[in-house]
Amino acid sequence: MNCWNCAKKIELVAGMDRVGFRDDCPGCGRALHACRNCGFFDPAYNNSCRETMAERVVDKERFNFCEYFMPGDAAVGPAANPKAGAQSKLEALFRKKS
């Protein structure tokens, strides 16, 4: 798996290694057992989770005690700031043409 924050590769042996509830990334120190590192994490779904039985987790970047956690296979990177993206699109739309 890769850390969602710094994309550092975390070696896990399939079926043998588990990500502990309070394990940290050796690269950046962020929580590994967090929604952003989970294979079920998907912002397009309700509660950003494809697992329908999982309980709601408010902060997707902090550790949690979700029993459905499954290490994800790709780093998704830090959360984008939607306000900054919208602002830049508006500025591009209403920019005066010279």
N, C-alpha and C positions, 0 to 999 in steps of 0.2 A: 504494500500500500504506500501511498505518498501522503505527506502532511498537507492538509488543505491550505495552510498559511504560507509555508516556505517551499513546498514541493519536494522536501527531502524524502528520499526513498527509505522506507522502514521495512526491514526484512522480517517476514513472518513465515513460519513453516506451516503449510496448510494442515489443518486438523490438530496441530500440536501447540502452536502459540496462540495465546489470546491477548487481546488488548485490555489491560486492566482499567478499572474505572478511573483511577487517578494517574495513569501513565502520561508522561509528557514527551513531546518531540525533542530528540537530542539536538536538533538544529536551531529551533526557535523557542522552545520551552512551552509552547501552547499545548492544550489538552488533546490527546489522541482519541480518547473515547468521547467524541463530540459528534453531533449530528452532521457537521460539515465533512467529517471523515467517513461517514457511514455510506455503504452501498445503497441504502434505501433513500438517501437524501436527494430530493428533487424539488426545487422551488415551484414547479408547476402544479404540484399536488397540494391538497389540503394539509395544513401544518407542515408543509415542505417535506413530507414523508410518504413514500409509496407503501409502507407497511400500515395496513388499516387498523391493526390491533394495538399499535404503539400509543402510549400516552403522550399528551401534548408536552413539548419541551419549548419553553419560551426563548431562551438564549441558545442558539444553534452552535455557538462557538465555544461554549464552556463545557466542562465534563458533565456527564449525566449518568444516571443509573438505568438506562434503557436496556432491557434484556434482549431486544431484537437487534442490537448493534451488530453490523457485519462490516468488516473493513472494506472500504471502497477501493477501486482499482485505479482511480485517476485523481490527481490534484485538481481542485476546482478554483483555487486562488482566493484571495481575500474578497469579501463582499464589496460589490461596486456601489458607489454612492449614486442612487437614482436621481437625486436632486441635481447633482452636477451634470449628469448626462442630459437631463431634460433642459437645463439652462443652456448648455452649449447648442442643443438642437434649436431652441428658440432663437438664440442669437444668430445662428446660421440662416434661419428662415427669414428673419426681419432685417438682415444686414443690407445696408444700401449698396447698390451696385454702382461701380464707378465707370 
